[in-house]
């Protein structure tokens, strides 16, 4: 099994690892002095190493690093990474304050750090126009629309999973499958017929993590810009036909969607939204299926329990059938808790803010860390354990706080594709469960790469046995 080059696999001496995961030993420094007499606390933290700050540890250890920050400094701290100072927010109360954004002090422009210029003007990046755009886009996510997307997703999943080898790497396969599903559901393009667009999309995604963030010939940034241009050309060329189509693909639906006041998207807006929707939907679903397959392989009793429900439901379920797969619901929720596919939510303060008693100055990039809440022992019993029943009655540990479990975010920008994402992930797992049992290689140790959307560094090798 070939490993992708990943910072997670670079050997690090154990003493250094444990020092990093204890949160380092630097003396705390303050982000900024609170206004005199405000009664606010200064945000504690430390810049990390010269130039790289804490970027390398963050990318290598992901949630473990974030939990260590909260343990060391509390729910609000600061550090340097990617060339800037940022406030790191964990803990359900501080998270709630940032994401619900009652005083409109946090702007979505924080996300520009990663997404601009490749995914500019996607719904997640909008502030003032957000509500109006969301109202129009909501028309593409009604129950009848979702039922139609789910049906198409099921067809593509069945074809894509029909002929699996006895041993394969899960993540590359799921990344491909979710792209094929996305192609069909979003654009009515059959798998294999949309390769240049998918390549352009991949280049744009890779551009977001370019180290040199300017056009260097042959570099990721330049390739990403080319990818973005190509996506714009593709969607712009296809739009006139979609404006007049009554197709049930998301592109057609978005092109004709109108809110209650009859407002619809301009051509440029449809194009910007389509490009962002691809980003929002594809990697997140692939990560979720991969995480769920990993846990189901480690815990065959859960795999059997989920399979029994899938067998009882039978092949090609509709949206109502998928809703009845309650064990898969629990498994997917728990997988999303343990590995949040979008590991950070980024904002920027547009004025000085009192964040649960901490002083955040204007212009601070503010990073919410869902993992800090997802592993918080105040809400979760034995938080490192895979225990899907924690989401079932009577335990319902997720109800301990509105922001204890937030893999889809919260507040006005909460994921608009949450139900569709769930349906797609459940469809894929259901089709797998019907056909196969899967297990991990002997002594397998999972290592996630956290530098972007999380993926297993070795792709996650599994062995398949037919289930019937
Ligand atoms: C398991 C799958 C998914 C996960 C874990 C996920 C996660 C998230 C999260 C955490 C946010 C909010 C980020 C923030 O507040 O900064 C978000 C927003 C968003 N997601 Fe998803 N997502 C998933 C699937 C999808 C799908 C399938 C679509 C569309 C087809 C989608 C479209 C969007 C959009 C458009 C936004 C921006 C919403 C707004 O700003 O109002 N997502 N997603």
Boltz pocket constraint, residues with backbone or C-beta under 6 A from the ligand:
constraints:
  - pocket:
      binder: B
      contacts: [[A, 123], [A, 124], [A, 125], [A, 134], [A, 276], [A, 277], [A, 280], [A, 281], [A, 282], [A, 284], [A, 285], [A, 288], [A, 340], [A, 341], [A, 342], [A, 344], [A, 345], [A, 346], [A, 406], [A, 407], [A, 408], [A, 409], [A, 410], [A, 412], [A, 413], [A, 414], [A, 415], [A, 416], [A, 417], [A, 418], [A, 420], [A, 421], [A, 422], [A, 425]]
      max_distance: 6.0
